Amino acid sequence: MINQTRLRMILRWVHIAAGIFIVGYVYKFHLDAGATRVAQFVVVPVIAVSGMWLWQQGRIVRWTRGASSLSSTGRPSNNGFGVTR
């Protein structure tokens, strides 16, 4: 399994590479129909998803890993003895 630090580094570089493609598209490749389709349907969604993941990584990991152990308030439930369920 990949640890969170390595995942964040990979996503950061994917985000940067996709951003470089968008800059090239805006300044050079905007007349090419293939580049337009790639930019619209691949690169922009990749930038959006990777950017949201980089911004909200901690919240997403907590949500996917510990959704069952959180109470309705979003805090870990406590049985009164300082033991988290």
N, C-alpha and C positions, 0 to 999 in steps of 0.2 A: 504494500500500500504506500502511496505517496504522502509525505508529510506536508503540512500546511505551508511551511516556508518555501519548499520547492514548488508547490502548486502556485503560490502567489508569484514567484519569480517567472515561471513559465507563462502564466497569464499576463504578467506585465509586459513580457517581450512579444507575446502575440498581439497585445493591445498596441504596442509601439509599432510593430511591423504593419498592422492593419492601418494605423494612422499614416504611416509613410506611403502606403498605397493610395490612400485618399488624397494626400497632398500631390502625389504624382498624377492622379486622375484629374484633379482640379486644374493643374497647370499644364498637362501635356496630353493625356489620353482621353479627354472628354469627348472627342469626336469619334472614337472607336466604339462601335455598338457592343462588342464583346466585353470590353472593359466597363461599359456602363452597366451591363447586366450583372457582372461580377460585383461591382461596387454596390448596386442596389440590393442584391439578393444574398450576398455572402459577407462582404466586408463590413457594411454598416451594421447588420445584426451582430456580427462577431465583436465589433467595437462596443456596441450597446451592452451585450451580455457580459463581456469581460470587464468593462468599466463598472457595471453594477456589482459584479462579483468582487472586484478589487475594493470598491467602496463599502460594501456590506458583508464582507467575508465572515467576520466574527458572528454577526447576527444569523447569517444563513447556516453556518456550521452548528451553532447552538440550536437553531430551529430543527435542522434535520437530525441531529444527534440526540437531543434531549427533549423532544416535544412531549413524550409521555411522562417525563418526570417534572414537568412544570404545572403549577396550579393555574387556575383561571386568571390570576393576576399577572402571570408571566414570571413569577418568582418560584424557586424550588419550594416544594411543600415541606413542612416541618411537622413532626409528630409531637412536638412539645418538649422533647428531650434533647434537642439540638442535633438530631439525626435526620439527615435529608433522605427522603425516600427515592 
